[in-house]
Structures are given as C-alpha cells and as structure tokens.
C-alpha cells in the first residue's frame, strides 16, 4: 500500500499570481524608468567611443604615423580603448558622488 503525503502548502504551479508586495488595484504603479535617460545616453556614447575610437585610431595611424607598422598602430588602438574605459569610470564615479551630495542636501534640508 502506498501512502500519499498531503500538504497544505501550495506548490509553484498552484500558487496564485497575486503577491502581497505588489500594489493593489487602488494604488497607481510607478511607471518611471528604473535608469534615467541621461545614464543610457552616456552609456551609448561611451559604447560608440569604445567601438569607433580604437578602430579609427588603428586605421588613421597605420599609414599616416607608423607607415604600415601594424604593431604600433594596434598598440595605439589599445591605448585609445583604455582611455575611453578610464573616462567612463571617472564619469560614472562623478555621477555616483553627485547623487550622494544631492541626497545629503535633501536630508539636510528636511531637518
């Protein structure tokens, strides 16, 4: 004889889709984007710079400066990629600091 274990707990398929943390029907949901548009634009700009910068640097320096030496042109392109990366990190850090300063100013104003 096989015994069946009865459980009062619902499994994943039996659970209701409603969640206690979700807003009720009377509350308006926040539809604002999670990331501000300016952050997306900065990311797109640095992405384009990371793609176009090293490629343009390689081909511009290959024949004009290094006269066909692809090793030096490649090194210059790698240096360009590192400059773009460092610039992105600096911009991101400054943006993070400005958010902290703004939050501190609001907290000080509220006191």
Phi and psi restraints in degrees (range 20) as a CNS / XPLOR table:
assign (resid 1 and name C) (resid 2 and name N)
       (resid 2 and name CA) (resid 2 and name C) 1.0 -100.8 20.0 2
assign (resid 2 and name N) (resid 2 and name CA)
       (resid 2 and name C) (resid 3 and name N) 1.0 130.6 20.0 2
assign (resid 2 and name C) (resid 3 and name N)
       (resid 3 and name CA) (resid 3 and name C) 1.0 -96.1 20.0 2
assign (resid 3 and name N) (resid 3 and name CA)
       (resid 3 and name C) (resid 4 and name N) 1.0 137.0 20.0 2
assign (resid 3 and name C) (resid 4 and name N)
       (resid 4 and name CA) (resid 4 and name C) 1.0 -103.5 20.0 2
assign (resid 4 and name N) (resid 4 and name CA)
       (resid 4 and name C) (resid 5 and name N) 1.0 131.5 20.0 2
assign (resid 4 and name C) (resid 5 and name N)
       (resid 5 and name CA) (resid 5 and name C) 1.0 -88.6 20.0 2
assign (resid 5 and name N) (resid 5 and name CA)
       (resid 5 and name C) (resid 6 and name N) 1.0 121.3 20.0 2
assign (resid 5 and name C) (resid 6 and name N)
       (resid 6 and name CA) (resid 6 and name C) 1.0 -95.1 20.0 2
assign (resid 6 and name N) (resid 6 and name CA)
       (resid 6 and name C) (resid 7 and name N) 1.0 133.8 20.0 2
assign (resid 6 and name C) (resid 7 and name N)
       (resid 7 and name CA) (resid 7 and name C) 1.0 -126.0 20.0 2
assign (resid 7 and name N) (resid 7 and name CA)
       (resid 7 and name C) (resid 8 and name N) 1.0 139.3 20.0 2
assign (resid 7 and name C) (resid 8 and name N)
       (resid 8 and name CA) (resid 8 and name C) 1.0 -85.0 20.0 2
assign (resid 8 and name N) (resid 8 and name CA)
       (resid 8 and name C) (resid 9 and name N) 1.0 -13.8 20.0 2
assign (resid 8 and name C) (resid 9 and name N)
       (resid 9 and name CA) (resid 9 and name C) 1.0 -80.7 20.0 2
assign (resid 9 and name N) (resid 9 and name CA)
       (resid 9 and name C) (resid 10 and name N) 1.0 135.4 20.0 2
assign (resid 9 and name C) (resid 10 and name N)
       (resid 10 and name CA) (resid 10 and name C) 1.0 -81.0 20.0 2
assign (resid 10 and name N) (resid 10 and name CA)
       (resid 10 and name C) (resid 11 and name N) 1.0 143.6 20.0 2
assign (resid 10 and name C) (resid 11 and name N)
       (resid 11 and name CA) (resid 11 and name C) 1.0 -84.2 20.0 2
assign (resid 11 and name N) (resid 11 and name CA)
       (resid 11 and name C) (resid 12 and name N) 1.0 -176.8 20.0 2
assign (resid 11 and name C) (resid 12 and name N)
       (resid 12 and name CA) (resid 12 and name C) 1.0 -61.8 20.0 2
assign (resid 12 and name N) (resid 12 and name CA)
       (resid 12 and name C) (resid 13 and name N) 1.0 -37.0 20.0 2
assign (resid 12 and name C) (resid 13 and name N)
       (resid 13 and name CA) (resid 13 and name C) 1.0 -76.1 20.0 2
assign (resid 13 and name N) (resid 13 and name CA)
       (resid 13 and name C) (resid 14 and name N) 1.0 -26.2 20.0 2
assign (resid 13 and name C) (resid 14 and name N)
       (resid 14 and name CA) (resid 14 and name C) 1.0 -88.3 20.0 2
assign (resid 14 and name N) (resid 14 and name CA)
       (resid 14 and name C) (resid 15 and name N) 1.0 -15.6 20.0 2
assign (resid 14 and name C) (resid 15 and name N)
       (resid 15 and name CA) (resid 15 and name C) 1.0 -67.2 20.0 2
assign (resid 15 and name N) (resid 15 and name CA)
       (resid 15 and name C) (resid 16 and name N) 1.0 148.8 20.0 2
assign (resid 15 and name C) (resid 16 and name N)
       (resid 16 and name CA) (resid 16 and name C) 1.0 -77.3 20.0 2
assign (resid 16 and name N) (resid 16 and name CA)
       (resid 16 and name C) (resid 17 and name N) 1.0 151.0 20.0 2
assign (resid 16 and name C) (resid 17 and name N)
       (resid 17 and name CA) (resid 17 and name C) 1.0 -72.8 20.0 2
assign (resid 17 and name N) (resid 17 and name CA)
       (resid 17 and name C) (resid 18 and name N) 1.0 -15.3 20.0 2
assign (resid 17 and name C) (resid 18 and name N)
       (resid 18 and name CA) (resid 18 and name C) 1.0 -71.8 20.0 2
assign (resid 18 and name N) (resid 18 and name CA)
       (resid 18 and name C) (resid 19 and name N) 1.0 146.4 20.0 2
assign (resid 18 and name C) (resid 19 and name N)
       (resid 19 and name CA) (resid 19 and name C) 1.0 -129.3 20.0 2
assign (resid 19 and name N) (resid 19 and name CA)
       (resid 19 and name C) (resid 20 and name N) 1.0 143.2 20.0 2
assign (resid 19 and name C) (resid 20 and name N)
       (resid 20 and name CA) (resid 20 and name C) 1.0 -66.1 20.0 2
assign (resid 20 and name N) (resid 20 and name CA)
       (resid 20 and name C) (resid 21 and name N) 1.0 -25.5 20.0 2
assign (resid 20 and name C) (resid 21 and name N)
       (resid 21 and name CA) (resid 21 and name C) 1.0 -85.7 20.0 2
assign (resid 21 and name N) (resid 21 and name CA)
       (resid 21 and name C) (resid 22 and name N) 1.0 -12.5 20.0 2
assign (resid 21 and name C) (resid 22 and name N)
       (resid 22 and name CA) (resid 22 and name C) 1.0 -77.7 20.0 2
assign (resid 22 and name N) (resid 22 and name CA)
       (resid 22 and name C) (resid 23 and name N) 1.0 150.4 20.0 2
assign (resid 22 and name C) (resid 23 and name N)
       (resid 23 and name CA) (resid 23 and name C) 1.0 -67.3 20.0 2
assign (resid 23 and name N) (resid 23 and name CA)
       (resid 23 and name C) (resid 24 and name N) 1.0 147.5 20.0 2
assign (resid 23 and name C) (resid 24 and name N)
       (resid 24 and name CA) (resid 24 and name C) 1.0 -75.0 20.0 2
assign (resid 24 and name N) (resid 24 and name CA)
       (resid 24 and name C) (resid 25 and name N) 1.0 176.6 20.0 2
assign (resid 24 and name C) (resid 25 and name N)
       (resid 25 and name CA) (resid 25 and name C) 1.0 -66.6 20.0 2
assign (resid 25 and name N) (resid 25 and name CA)
       (resid 25 and name C) (resid 26 and name N) 1.0 -27.1 20.0 2
assign (resid 25 and name C) (resid 26 and name N)
       (resid 26 and name CA) (resid 26 and name C) 1.0 -82.4 20.0 2
assign (resid 26 and name N) (resid 26 and name CA)
       (resid 26 and name C) (resid 27 and name N) 1.0 -18.1 20.0 2
assign (resid 26 and name C) (resid 27 and name N)
       (resid 27 and name CA) (resid 27 and name C) 1.0 -89.6 20.0 2
assign (resid 27 and name N) (resid 27 and name CA)
       (resid 27 and name C) (resid 28 and name N) 1.0 144.5 20.0 2
assign (resid 27 and name C) (resid 28 and name N)
       (resid 28 and name CA) (resid 28 and name C) 1.0 -85.6 20.0 2
assign (resid 28 and name N) (resid 28 and name CA)
       (resid 28 and name C) (resid 29 and name N) 1.0 137.4 20.0 2
assign (resid 28 and name C) (resid 29 and name N)
       (resid 29 and name CA) (resid 29 and name C) 1.0 -85.9 20.0 2
assign (resid 29 and name N) (resid 29 and name CA)
       (resid 29 and name C) (resid 30 and name N) 1.0 151.2 20.0 2
assign (resid 29 and name C) (resid 30 and name N)
       (resid 30 and name CA) (resid 30 and name C) 1.0 -83.3 20.0 2
assign (resid 30 and name N) (resid 30 and name CA)
       (resid 30 and name C) (resid 31 and name N) 1.0 114.7 20.0 2
assign (resid 30 and name C) (resid 31 and name N)
       (resid 31 and name CA) (resid 31 and name C) 1.0 -104.7 20.0 2
assign (resid 31 and name N) (resid 31 and name CA)
       (resid 31 and name C) (resid 32 and name N) 1.0 11.3 20.0 2
assign (resid 31 and name C) (resid 32 and name N)
       (resid 32 and name CA) (resid 32 and name C) 1.0 -67.7 20.0 2
assign (resid 32 and name N) (resid 32 and name CA)
       (resid 32 and name C) (resid 33 and name N) 1.0 145.8 20.0 2
assign (resid 32 and name C) (resid 33 and name N)
       (resid 33 and name CA) (resid 33 and name C) 1.0 -65.4 20.0 2
assign (resid 33 and name N) (resid 33 and name CA)
       (resid 33 and name C) (resid 34 and name N) 1.0 146.7 20.0 2
assign (resid 33 and name C) (resid 34 and name N)
       (resid 34 and name CA) (resid 34 and name C) 1.0 -68.9 20.0 2
assign (resid 34 and name N) (resid 34 and name CA)
       (resid 34 and name C) (resid 35 and name N) 1.0 -30.2 20.0 2
assign (resid 34 and name C) (resid 35 and name N)
       (resid 35 and name CA) (resid 35 and name C) 1.0 -118.0 20.0 2
assign (resid 35 and name N) (resid 35 and name CA)
       (resid 35 and name C) (resid 36 and name N) 1.0 129.5 20.0 2
assign (resid 35 and name C) (resid 36 and name N)
       (resid 36 and name CA) (resid 36 and name C) 1.0 -60.7 20.0 2
assign (resid 36 and name N) (resid 36 and name CA)
       (resid 36 and name C) (resid 37 and name N) 1.0 152.2 20.0 2
assign (resid 36 and name C) (resid 37 and name N)
       (resid 37 and name CA) (resid 37 and name C) 1.0 -62.8 20.0 2
assign (resid 37 and name N) (resid 37 and name CA)
       (resid 37 and name C) (resid 38 and name N) 1.0 -34.5 20.0 2
assign (resid 37 and name C) (resid 38 and name N)
       (resid 38 and name CA) (resid 38 and name C) 1.0 -63.4 20.0 2
assign (resid 38 and name N) (resid 38 and name CA)
       (resid 38 and name C) (resid 39 and name N) 1.0 -33.4 20.0 2
assign (resid 38 and name C) (resid 39 and name N)
       (resid 39 and name CA) (resid 39 and name C) 1.0 -67.7 20.0 2
assign (resid 39 and name N) (resid 39 and name CA)
       (resid 39 and name C) (resid 40 and name N) 1.0 -40.5 20.0 2
assign (resid 39 and name C) (resid 40 and name N)
       (resid 40 and name CA) (resid 40 and name C) 1.0 -64.7 20.0 2
assign (resid 40 and name N) (resid 40 and name CA)
       (resid 40 and name C) (resid 41 and name N) 1.0 -41.2 20.0 2
assign (resid 40 and name C) (resid 41 and name N)
       (resid 41 and name CA) (resid 41 and name C) 1.0 -64.8 20.0 2
assign (resid 41 and name N) (resid 41 and name CA)
       (resid 41 and name C) (resid 42 and name N) 1.0 -40.0 20.0 2
assign (resid 41 and name C) (resid 42 and name N)
       (resid 42 and name CA) (resid 42 and name C) 1.0 -63.1 20.0 2
assign (resid 42 and name N) (resid 42 and name CA)
       (resid 42 and name C) (resid 43 and name N) 1.0 -43.9 20.0 2
assign (resid 42 and name C) (resid 43 and name N)
       (resid 43 and name CA) (resid 43 and name C) 1.0 -62.5 20.0 2
assign (resid 43 and name N) (resid 43 and name CA)
       (resid 43 and name C) (resid 44 and name N) 1.0 -42.8 20.0 2
assign (resid 43 and name C) (resid 44 and name N)
       (resid 44 and name CA) (resid 44 and name C) 1.0 -64.1 20.0 2
assign (resid 44 and name N) (resid 44 and name CA)
       (resid 44 and name C) (resid 45 and name N) 1.0 -39.7 20.0 2
assign (resid 44 and name C) (resid 45 and name N)
       (resid 45 and name CA) (resid 45 and name C) 1.0 -62.7 20.0 2
assign (resid 45 and name N) (resid 45 and name CA)
       (resid 45 and name C) (resid 46 and name N) 1.0 -45.3 20.0 2
assign (resid 45 and name C) (resid 46 and name N)
       (resid 46 and name CA) (resid 46 and name C) 1.0 -70.1 20.0 2
assign (resid 46 and name N) (resid 46 and name CA)
       (resid 46 and name C) (resid 47 and name N) 1.0 -30.6 20.0 2
assign (resid 46 and name C) (resid 47 and name N)
       (resid 47 and name CA) (resid 47 and name C) 1.0 -65.7 20.0 2
assign (resid 47 and name N) (resid 47 and name CA)
       (resid 47 and name C) (resid 48 and name N) 1.0 -45.3 20.0 2
assign (resid 47 and name C) (resid 48 and name N)
       (resid 48 and name CA) (resid 48 and name C) 1.0 -63.3 20.0 2
assign (resid 48 and name N) (resid 48 and name CA)
       (resid 48 and name C) (resid 49 and name N) 1.0 -39.4 20.0 2
assign (resid 48 and name C) (resid 49 and name N)
       (resid 49 and name CA) (resid 49 and name C) 1.0 -65.5 20.0 2
assign (resid 49 and name N) (resid 49 and name CA)
       (resid 49 and name C) (resid 50 and name N) 1.0 -36.0 20.0 2
assign (resid 49 and name C) (resid 50 and name N)
       (resid 50 and name CA) (resid 50 and name C) 1.0 -70.4 20.0 2
assign (resid 50 and name N) (resid 50 and name CA)
       (resid 50 and name C) (resid 51 and name N) 1.0 -28.2 20.0 2
assign (resid 50 and name C) (resid 51 and name N)
       (resid 51 and name CA) (resid 51 and name C) 1.0 -85.8 20.0 2
assign (resid 51 and name N) (resid 51 and name CA)
       (resid 51 and name C) (resid 52 and name N) 1.0 -53.0 20.0 2
assign (resid 51 and name C) (resid 52 and name N)
       (resid 52 and name CA) (resid 52 and name C) 1.0 -77.4 20.0 2
assign (resid 52 and name N) (resid 52 and name CA)
       (resid 52 and name C) (resid 53 and name N) 1.0 -34.4 20.0 2
assign (resid 52 and name C) (resid 53 and name N)
       (resid 53 and name CA) (resid 53 and name C) 1.0 -59.5 20.0 2
assign (resid 53 and name N) (resid 53 and name CA)
       (resid 53 and name C) (resid 54 and name N) 1.0 -58.3 20.0 2
assign (resid 53 and name C) (resid 54 and name N)
       (resid 54 and name CA) (resid 54 and name C) 1.0 -63.7 20.0 2
assign (resid 54 and name N) (resid 54 and name CA)
       (resid 54 and name C) (resid 55 and name N) 1.0 -36.9 20.0 2
assign (resid 54 and name C) (resid 55 and name N)
       (resid 55 and name CA) (resid 55 and name C) 1.0 -65.9 20.0 2
assign (resid 55 and name N) (resid 55 and name CA)
       (resid 55 and name C) (resid 56 and name N) 1.0 -45.9 20.0 2
assign (resid 55 and name C) (resid 56 and name N)
       (resid 56 and name CA) (resid 56 and name C) 1.0 -63.6 20.0 2
assign (resid 56 and name N) (resid 56 and name CA)
       (resid 56 and name C) (resid 57 and name N) 1.0 -41.0 20.0 2
assign (resid 56 and name C) (resid 57 and name N)
       (resid 57 and name CA) (resid 57 and name C) 1.0 -62.6 20.0 2
assign (resid 57 and name N) (resid 57 and name CA)
       (resid 57 and name C) (resid 58 and name N) 1.0 -42.4 20.0 2
assign (resid 57 and name C) (resid 58 and name N)
       (resid 58 and name CA) (resid 58 and name C) 1.0 -59.9 20.0 2
assign (resid 58 and name N) (resid 58 and name CA)
       (resid 58 and name C) (resid 59 and name N) 1.0 -52.9 20.0 2
assign (resid 58 and name C) (resid 59 and name N)
       (resid 59 and name CA) (resid 59 and name C) 1.0 -73.5 20.0 2
assign (resid 59 and name N) (resid 59 and name CA)
       (resid 59 and name C) (resid 60 and name N) 1.0 -29.6 20.0 2
assign (resid 59 and name C) (resid 60 and name N)
       (resid 60 and name CA) (resid 60 and name C) 1.0 -72.6 20.0 2
assign (resid 60 and name N) (resid 60 and name CA)
       (resid 60 and name C) (resid 61 and name N) 1.0 -36.7 20.0 2
assign (resid 60 and name C) (resid 61 and name N)
       (resid 61 and name CA) (resid 61 and name C) 1.0 -87.9 20.0 2
assign (resid 61 and name N) (resid 61 and name CA)
       (resid 61 and name C) (resid 62 and name N) 1.0 -16.8 20.0 2
assign (resid 61 and name C) (resid 62 and name N)
       (resid 62 and name CA) (resid 62 and name C) 1.0 -59.5 20.0 2
assign (resid 62 and name N) (resid 62 and name CA)
       (resid 62 and name C) (resid 63 and name N) 1.0 -49.6 20.0 2
assign (resid 62 and name C) (resid 63 and name N)
       (resid 63 and name CA) (resid 63 and name C) 1.0 -100.2 20.0 2
assign (resid 63 and name N) (resid 63 and name CA)
       (resid 63 and name C) (resid 64 and name N) 1.0 -26.4 20.0 2
assign (resid 63 and name C) (resid 64 and name N)
       (resid 64 and name CA) (resid 64 and name C) 1.0 -83.7 20.0 2
assign (resid 64 and name N) (resid 64 and name CA)
       (resid 64 and name C) (resid 65 and name N) 1.0 -42.5 20.0 2
assign (resid 64 and name C) (resid 65 and name N)
       (resid 65 and name CA) (resid 65 and name C) 1.0 -102.4 20.0 2
assign (resid 65 and name N) (resid 65 and name CA)
       (resid 65 and name C) (resid 66 and name N) 1.0 -45.9 20.0 2
assign (resid 65 and name C) (resid 66 and name N)
       (resid 66 and name CA) (resid 66 and name C) 1.0 -99.6 20.0 2
assign (resid 66 and name N) (resid 66 and name CA)
       (resid 66 and name C) (resid 67 and name N) 1.0 2.1 20.0 2
assign (resid 66 and name C) (resid 67 and name N)
       (resid 67 and name CA) (resid 67 and name C) 1.0 50.0 20.0 2
assign (resid 67 and name N) (resid 67 and name CA)
       (resid 67 and name C) (resid 68 and name N) 1.0 51.0 20.0 2
assign (resid 67 and name C) (resid 68 and name N)
       (resid 68 and name CA) (resid 68 and name C) 1.0 91.7 20.0 2
assign (resid 68 and name N) (resid 68 and name CA)
       (resid 68 and name C) (resid 69 and name N) 1.0 -2.4 20.0 2
assign (resid 68 and name C) (resid 69 and name N)
       (resid 69 and name CA) (resid 69 and name C) 1.0 -81.5 20.0 2
assign (resid 69 and name N) (resid 69 and name CA)
       (resid 69 and name C) (resid 70 and name N) 1.0 101.9 20.0 2
assign (resid 69 and name C) (resid 70 and name N)
       (resid 70 and name CA) (resid 70 and name C) 1.0 -73.5 20.0 2
assign (resid 70 and name N) (resid 70 and name CA)
       (resid 70 and name C) (resid 71 and name N) 1.0 -20.5 20.0 2
assign (resid 70 and name C) (resid 71 and name N)
       (resid 71 and name CA) (resid 71 and name C) 1.0 -66.0 20.0 2
assign (resid 71 and name N) (resid 71 and name CA)
       (resid 71 and name C) (resid 72 and name N) 1.0 -48.0 20.0 2
assign (resid 71 and name C) (resid 72 and name N)
       (resid 72 and name CA) (resid 72 and name C) 1.0 -69.6 20.0 2
assign (resid 72 and name N) (resid 72 and name CA)
       (resid 72 and name C) (resid 73 and name N) 1.0 -36.2 20.0 2
assign (resid 72 and name C) (resid 73 and name N)
       (resid 73 and name CA) (resid 73 and name C) 1.0 -65.7 20.0 2
assign (resid 73 and name N) (resid 73 and name CA)
       (resid 73 and name C) (resid 74 and name N) 1.0 -39.3 20.0 2
assign (resid 73 and name C) (resid 74 and name N)
       (resid 74 and name CA) (resid 74 and name C) 1.0 -65.4 20.0 2
assign (resid 74 and name N) (resid 74 and name CA)
       (resid 74 and name C) (resid 75 and name N) 1.0 -39.6 20.0 2
assign (resid 74 and name C) (resid 75 and name N)
       (resid 75 and name CA) (resid 75 and name C) 1.0 -64.9 20.0 2
assign (resid 75 and name N) (resid 75 and name CA)
       (resid 75 and name C) (resid 76 and name N) 1.0 -38.2 20.0 2
assign (resid 75 and name C) (resid 76 and name N)
       (resid 76 and name CA) (resid 76 and name C) 1.0 -66.4 20.0 2
assign (resid 76 and name N) (resid 76 and name CA)
       (resid 76 and name C) (resid 77 and name N) 1.0 -38.7 20.0 2
assign (resid 76 and name C) (resid 77 and name N)
       (resid 77 and name CA) (resid 77 and name C) 1.0 -65.2 20.0 2
assign (resid 77 and name N) (resid 77 and name CA)
       (resid 77 and name C) (resid 78 and name N) 1.0 -39.7 20.0 2
assign (resid 77 and name C) (resid 78 and name N)
       (resid 78 and name CA) (resid 78 and name C) 1.0 -65.1 20.0 2
assign (resid 78 and name N) (resid 78 and name CA)
       (resid 78 and name C) (resid 79 and name N) 1.0 -39.6 20.0 2
assign (resid 78 and name C) (resid 79 and name N)
       (resid 79 and name CA) (resid 79 and name C) 1.0 -62.6 20.0 2
assign (resid 79 and name N) (resid 79 and name CA)
       (resid 79 and name C) (resid 80 and name N) 1.0 -40.4 20.0 2
assign (resid 79 and name C) (resid 80 and name N)
       (resid 80 and name CA) (resid 80 and name C) 1.0 -62.4 20.0 2
assign (resid 80 and name N) (resid 80 and name CA)
       (resid 80 and name C) (resid 81 and name N) 1.0 -42.1 20.0 2
assign (resid 80 and name C) (resid 81 and name N)
       (resid 81 and name CA) (resid 81 and name C) 1.0 -62.8 20.0 2
assign (resid 81 and name N) (resid 81 and name CA)
       (resid 81 and name C) (resid 82 and name N) 1.0 -40.0 20.0 2
assign (resid 81 and name C) (resid 82 and name N)
       (resid 82 and name CA) (resid 82 and name C) 1.0 -67.7 20.0 2
assign (resid 82 and name N) (resid 82 and name CA)
       (resid 82 and name C) (resid 83 and name N) 1.0 -36.2 20.0 2
assign (resid 82 and name C) (resid 83 and name N)
       (resid 83 and name CA) (resid 83 and name C) 1.0 -64.4 20.0 2
assign (resid 83 and name N) (resid 83 and name CA)
       (resid 83 and name C) (resid 84 and name N) 1.0 -42.4 20.0 2
assign (resid 83 and name C) (resid 84 and name N)
       (resid 84 and name CA) (resid 84 and name C) 1.0 -63.9 20.0 2
assign (resid 84 and name N) (resid 84 and name CA)
       (resid 84 and name C) (resid 85 and name N) 1.0 -43.3 20.0 2
assign (resid 84 and name C) (resid 85 and name N)
       (resid 85 and name CA) (resid 85 and name C) 1.0 -62.7 20.0 2
assign (resid 85 and name N) (resid 85 and name CA)
       (resid 85 and name C) (resid 86 and name N) 1.0 -45.0 20.0 2
assign (resid 85 and name C) (resid 86 and name N)
       (resid 86 and name CA) (resid 86 and name C) 1.0 -64.2 20.0 2
assign (resid 86 and name N) (resid 86 and name CA)
       (resid 86 and name C) (resid 87 and name N) 1.0 -39.9 20.0 2
assign (resid 86 and name C) (resid 87 and name N)
       (resid 87 and name CA) (resid 87 and name C) 1.0 -62.6 20.0 2
assign (resid 87 and name N) (resid 87 and name CA)
       (resid 87 and name C) (resid 88 and name N) 1.0 -40.2 20.0 2
assign (resid 87 and name C) (resid 88 and name N)
       (resid 88 and name CA) (resid 88 and name C) 1.0 -64.3 20.0 2
assign (resid 88 and name N) (resid 88 and name CA)
       (resid 88 and name C) (resid 89 and name N) 1.0 -42.3 20.0 2
assign (resid 88 and name C) (resid 89 and name N)
       (resid 89 and name CA) (resid 89 and name C) 1.0 -63.1 20.0 2
assign (resid 89 and name N) (resid 89 and name CA)
       (resid 89 and name C) (resid 90 and name N) 1.0 -42.3 20.0 2
assign (resid 89 and name C) (resid 90 and name N)
       (resid 90 and name CA) (resid 90 and name C) 1.0 -64.3 20.0 2
assign (resid 90 and name N) (resid 90 and name CA)
       (resid 90 and name C) (resid 91 and name N) 1.0 -44.1 20.0 2
assign (resid 90 and name C) (resid 91 and name N)
       (resid 91 and name CA) (resid 91 and name C) 1.0 -62.9 20.0 2
assign (resid 91 and name N) (resid 91 and name CA)
       (resid 91 and name C) (resid 92 and name N) 1.0 -42.0 20.0 2
assign (resid 91 and name C) (resid 92 and name N)
       (resid 92 and name CA) (resid 92 and name C) 1.0 -65.4 20.0 2
assign (resid 92 and name N) (resid 92 and name CA)
       (resid 92 and name C) (resid 93 and name N) 1.0 -39.7 20.0 2
assign (resid 92 and name C) (resid 93 and name N)
       (resid 93 and name CA) (resid 93 and name C) 1.0 -67.0 20.0 2
assign (resid 93 and name N) (resid 93 and name CA)
       (resid 93 and name C) (resid 94 and name N) 1.0 -41.0 20.0 2
assign (resid 93 and name C) (resid 94 and name N)
       (resid 94 and name CA) (resid 94 and name C) 1.0 -65.1 20.0 2
assign (resid 94 and name N) (resid 94 and name CA)
       (resid 94 and name C) (resid 95 and name N) 1.0 -37.3 20.0 2
assign (resid 94 and name C) (resid 95 and name N)
       (resid 95 and name CA) (resid 95 and name C) 1.0 -65.7 20.0 2
assign (resid 95 and name N) (resid 95 and name CA)
       (resid 95 and name C) (resid 96 and name N) 1.0 -40.2 20.0 2
assign (resid 95 and name C) (resid 96 and name N)
       (resid 96 and name CA) (resid 96 and name C) 1.0 -65.2 20.0 2
assign (resid 96 and name N) (resid 96 and name CA)
       (resid 96 and name C) (resid 97 and name N) 1.0 -40.4 20.0 2
assign (resid 96 and name C) (resid 97 and name N)
       (resid 97 and name CA) (resid 97 and name C) 1.0 -66.8 20.0 2
assign (resid 97 and name N) (resid 97 and name CA)
       (resid 97 and name C) (resid 98 and name N) 1.0 -37.4 20.0 2
assign (resid 97 and name C) (resid 98 and name N)
       (resid 98 and name CA) (resid 98 and name C) 1.0 -67.1 20.0 2
assign (resid 98 and name N) (resid 98 and name CA)
       (resid 98 and name C) (resid 99 and name N) 1.0 -33.1 20.0 2
assign (resid 98 and name C) (resid 99 and name N)
       (resid 99 and name CA) (resid 99 and name C) 1.0 -67.0 20.0 2
assign (resid 99 and name N) (resid 99 and name CA)
       (resid 99 and name C) (resid 100 and name N) 1.0 -38.7 20.0 2
assign (resid 99 and name C) (resid 100 and name N)
       (resid 100 and name CA) (resid 100 and name C) 1.0 -66.7 20.0 2
assign (resid 100 and name N) (resid 100 and name CA)
       (resid 100 and name C) (resid 101 and name N) 1.0 -40.8 20.0 2
assign (resid 100 and name C) (resid 101 and name N)
       (resid 101 and name CA) (resid 101 and name C) 1.0 -64.6 20.0 2
assign (resid 101 and name N) (resid 101 and name CA)
       (resid 101 and name C) (resid 102 and name N) 1.0 -41.9 20.0 2
assign (resid 101 and name C) (resid 102 and name N)
       (resid 102 and name CA) (resid 102 and name C) 1.0 -63.8 20.0 2
assign (resid 102 and name N) (resid 102 and name CA)
       (resid 102 and name C) (resid 103 and name N) 1.0 -42.5 20.0 2
assign (resid 102 and name C) (resid 103 and name N)
       (resid 103 and name CA) (resid 103 and name C) 1.0 -65.0 20.0 2
assign (resid 103 and name N) (resid 103 and name CA)
       (resid 103 and name C) (resid 104 and name N) 1.0 -38.5 20.0 2
assign (resid 103 and name C) (resid 104 and name N)
       (resid 104 and name CA) (resid 104 and name C) 1.0 -68.1 20.0 2
assign (resid 104 and name N) (resid 104 and name CA)
       (resid 104 and name C) (resid 105 and name N) 1.0 -37.0 20.0 2
assign (resid 104 and name C) (resid 105 and name N)
       (resid 105 and name CA) (resid 105 and name C) 1.0 -66.3 20.0 2
assign (resid 105 and name N) (resid 105 and name CA)
       (resid 105 and name C) (resid 106 and name N) 1.0 -41.0 20.0 2
assign (resid 105 and name C) (resid 106 and name N)
       (resid 106 and name CA) (resid 106 and name C) 1.0 -67.1 20.0 2
assign (resid 106 and name N) (resid 106 and name CA)
       (resid 106 and name C) (resid 107 and name N) 1.0 -39.6 20.0 2
assign (resid 106 and name C) (resid 107 and name N)
       (resid 107 and name CA) (resid 107 and name C) 1.0 -66.1 20.0 2
assign (resid 107 and name N) (resid 107 and name CA)
       (resid 107 and name C) (resid 108 and name N) 1.0 -39.6 20.0 2
assign (resid 107 and name C) (resid 108 and name N)
       (resid 108 and name CA) (resid 108 and name C) 1.0 -68.6 20.0 2
assign (resid 108 and name N) (resid 108 and name CA)
       (resid 108 and name C) (resid 109 and name N) 1.0 -37.5 20.0 2
assign (resid 108 and name C) (resid 109 and name N)
       (resid 109 and name CA) (resid 109 and name C) 1.0 -67.9 20.0 2
assign (resid 109 and name N) (resid 109 and name CA)
       (resid 109 and name C) (resid 110 and name N) 1.0 -32.1 20.0 2
assign (resid 109 and name C) (resid 110 and name N)
       (resid 110 and name CA) (resid 110 and name C) 1.0 -74.4 20.0 2
assign (resid 110 and name N) (resid 110 and name CA)
       (resid 110 and name C) (resid 111 and name N) 1.0 -17.8 20.0 2
